[in-house]
Amino acid sequence: MKRYLYIVRHAKAEEGLPYFKDFERELTTPGMLDAARMGKFLADKGLHPDVLISSSAARALQTAQLMAEQLDYAKELIQTTRGLYDNGPKSYLAAVNTAPESCQYLMVFGHNPDVSYFSEYLTGADIGSMSKGGVVTIEFENLEWAAVSARTGKFISYDSPKQFKNQ
């Protein structure tokens, strides 16, 4: 069985200000529009995710919620973890490795540089720095989530809100 992992960088958020904790920064209006646009793009491609796991930081969770709405995924089913906030790519691997085996389409929402490093770690592809709201799609063939590790995935695509800016 083929499994698909969608690694999503949160969309554009408010700039960090001294009186705001970084964890609490929320999406800007353009960020909200980009997250919804990317969700619609994936829905139009036929994506019906089984599990969504998000960093519990406000901007990542808002991105997940906006995309879930477009993907007809119940927002209350989004799993959140603080582990995907500033804990390095190993925390992303732990989230993937513990996904239920019944899951075929998994989405993970988080932060740069971790999402970019993690995408490259899984595929060996040169992805560079993912843009805000960007989505990397990775395919795993005949591999359980618990066995996912370095270079076990096949890079399928990288899409970002930038590709829709002139539409």
N, C-alpha and C positions, 0 to 999 in steps of 0.2 A: 504494500500500500504506500502511496505517496502521501507525504505530509507537507504542509506549507506553513512557513513562519513569516509573519509580516512584522518587521521591526520599524517602529514609528518614532521619529523625534517630535517632541511637542512643537506646536505651532508658535508663532511670534507672541512673546509675552512682554509685559511691562518691564521697563528698565529697572534695575535694582536701585533702590533709594535707601538712605540711612535708616529711615523709620519703618521700612518693610523688611521682614525676614525673607530671604531668598526663596525658602520653601513655600511661602504664601503668594508669590507673584502670580498674577492671573493673566489670561490671554488678552491681547489687545483686540479691538474690533477687526482689524485686518487678519489677525491670527484666528479669530473665530470663523471668519469667512473662509480662510484657507483650509482649516480643519474640516469644515462642512463640505467644501469643494473636493477635498481628497477622499472623504467618505463616499460622496456621490460617485466619484470616479471609480472607486473600488466596487461599489454596488453595481454600477453599470457594466463592470467586467464580470459580474456574476458572483462576487465573493459573499459567502454566508458564513461568517466566522463562528466557530464552536466555543471558543474561550477568548476573553479579553483580559489581560493583566496589565495594570498600570502602576507607575510610581504614584504614590499618594500625594505628591506635590501638586498644588492647585493647577498649574499650567498643563501638566501631563494628564491629570484626571479630566480637566475640561476638554482637552484634545480628544481623549478616549470617548467621553460622553457625546461630543458633537459628531464624531465619526460613527459611533454606535447608532445614533439616531438615523443617520443616512443608510446604515447597513441593516436596519430593522433588528437590532440587537437590544434587548432590554437593559437599560442603563444600570438598573439595580443589580444586575448579574456581573457587572465589571468587578473583577478582583483587584484589590489594591494592596500595595506593599511599600513600606518606607525603604525597604532594601534596594529598590531600583532608583533611589535618590542618592547620588554621590557615593556609591559603594563600589564602583568599578564594574568591569565586564563580568567578573565572576558571579555577581549577584544576578545578572541577566541569564547566565548559564544555569544557575540554580533554579530560576523561575521556569525556564524551558524544560530542564530535566525533571521537574516535578509536575509537569502538565499531565492531565489524565490521558491514558492511552486511547481512550475513545475519541479524543480530539484529533481532527484532521487539519483544521484551519485555526492556527493560533496567532493572536496579535499581541505584541508587547509594546507598551508605550513608555518612553523614558527620555533621557537627556544626553546631550553631547558632552564630552567626547565619547562617552561609554557606548552609545548606540552605534557610532561609526566604527569604533574598534571592534565591537562585538560582531558586527556584520562582516568585517574583514576576517576576523578570527574564524568564523564558521565557514566561510567560502574561499578564502585565499584571494578574493577579488580586490582590486584596488578601487575602493569606493570613495576615499577621501572623506572630507568633512560633510556629513549630511546636512542639507539645508533644513531650516525650521519647517515642520510639517511634512518633511520627506518620509518616504516609505520604501524600505528595501524588502523585496520578496525573495525568499529562499526556499528551495525544494529539497526534501530529504526522501530518498527512495529506500523502502524496506528497512527503515530505521525507527526504533521506538524513541520517544522523546528522552527517555532516561539515558540513551546511548549517544545523543547529540554531543559533539565536541569539536575540536579544531578540524577545519577543512572537511567536515562530513556533509556539508550542504552544497547545493548547486545554486549559484547566483542566477536569478531569473530576471529581475528588473530593479531599477531604482527610479522612482517617480517623485516629483516634488511640485509644490504649488507654482513654482516659477514657470512650468510648462503651460500654465493656464493664464498667465498674466495678460496676454494680448487677445484673449477671447472675449 
